[in-house]
Amino acid sequence: MIKLPELLQAWDTPGFAQTFTTTIQQLAIADLPLQQALAHSSHVSDSPRTVVILDSSASDGHIRIKAGIFYAGLIAGSCCADDPSPACEQTEYCEVLFDIDRETAQTMPHLLTP
């Protein structure tokens, strides 16, 4: 679980989408379920991510944001038959539901698509 008070503060403002995408793009790889979603590679790359809000809703206790995340995965040593050391990046995609507690800003990302 991660704490994202900036999302709580920006909710229901015109700048929420920008705040959300910037915040998620800056999170550490370990804070997101990207490794579990890999389909074409074996490791998540440190390359920049693209985040797209697909849906959002709010209840008394939570804000829920469904987001699509485009990111790069690595296939180490598979780019050239002569040199096993280069790493090839493959585009990966997953959908994640961010469940944000409206009182504490504790945020739990749930992987929706493997």
C-alpha positions in Angstrom: 0.0 0.0 0.0 1.2 3.5 -0.8 0.2 6.9 0.5 -0.7 9.5 -2.2 -2.2 12.6 -0.5 -1.7 14.7 -3.6 -4.3 12.6 -5.4 -6.8 13.1 -2.5 -6.2 16.9 -2.6 -6.6 17.1 -6.4 -9.7 15.0 -6.5 -12.7 16.8 -8.1 -10.6 19.6 -9.5 -9.8 20.4 -13.1 -6.2 19.3 -12.6 -6.9 15.9 -11.2 -6.1 14.0 -14.4 -2.7 15.6 -14.8 -1.9 15.2 -11.1 -2.9 11.5 -11.3 -0.8 10.7 -14.4 2.2 12.6 -13.1 2.1 10.9 -9.7 1.7 7.4 -11.1 4.5 7.9 -13.6 6.8 8.9 -10.8 6.1 6.0 -8.5 8.8 3.4 -8.1 8.4 0.2 -10.1 8.0 -1.8 -6.9 4.9 0.3 -6.0 3.0 -0.9 -9.0 2.0 -4.5 -10.1 3.9 -4.1 -13.4 6.1 -7.2 -13.0 3.0 -9.4 -12.5 1.5 -8.1 -15.7 4.4 -8.8 -18.0 3.2 -10.7 -21.1 6.1 -10.3 -23.6 9.2 -9.9 -21.5 10.8 -11.0 -18.2 11.7 -7.8 -16.3 10.2 -4.3 -16.0 12.4 -1.5 -17.6 13.2 1.8 -15.9 11.9 3.6 -19.0 9.2 6.2 -18.6 5.6 5.0 -18.3 2.4 6.4 -20.0 -0.7 6.5 -17.8 -4.2 6.9 -19.1 -7.3 7.3 -16.9 -10.0 4.9 -18.2 -12.6 5.4 -15.5 -13.1 7.1 -12.1 -15.7 7.0 -9.4 -16.1 8.0 -5.7 -18.0 6.8 -2.8 -18.2 7.9 0.8 -15.0 6.1 1.8 -12.9 5.6 -1.4 -11.9 7.1 -4.8 -11.4 4.5 -7.5 -9.4 5.2 -10.6 -9.1 2.6 -13.3 -6.0 3.3 -15.4 -4.2 1.8 -18.4 -0.4 1.8 -18.1 1.9 1.4 -21.0 5.4 0.5 -20.0 8.5 -1.3 -21.2 9.6 -4.8 -20.3 13.1 -6.2 -20.9 14.2 -9.4 -22.6 17.8 -9.6 -21.5 20.3 -11.0 -24.0 17.8 -11.8 -26.8 18.5 -9.0 -29.3 21.4 -10.4 -31.1 22.7 -14.0 -31.6 26.3 -12.8 -31.4 26.1 -10.8 -28.2 23.9 -12.1 -25.3 24.3 -8.9 -23.3 22.0 -6.3 -24.9 18.6 -5.8 -23.5 15.6 -5.4 -25.8 12.6 -3.4 -24.6 9.1 -4.7 -25.4 6.0 -2.5 -25.0 3.7 -3.9 -22.2 0.3 -2.8 -21.1 -1.9 -3.5 -18.1 -4.9 -2.1 -16.4 -4.8 -1.2 -12.7 -7.5 -0.1 -10.3 -6.2 2.4 -7.7 -8.3 2.3 -4.6 -7.7 5.5 -2.6 -9.0 5.9 1.0 -10.6 9.3 1.3 -9.5 9.8 4.9 -5.9 8.5 5.0 -4.9 8.7 1.3 -3.7 5.1 1.6 -3.8 3.8 -2.0 -3.9 0.1 -3.1 -3.2 -0.7 -6.7 -5.0 -3.8 -7.9 -3.9 -5.5 -11.2 -7.0 -6.0 -13.4 -5.4 -7.4 -16.5 -2.5 -9.8 -16.5 
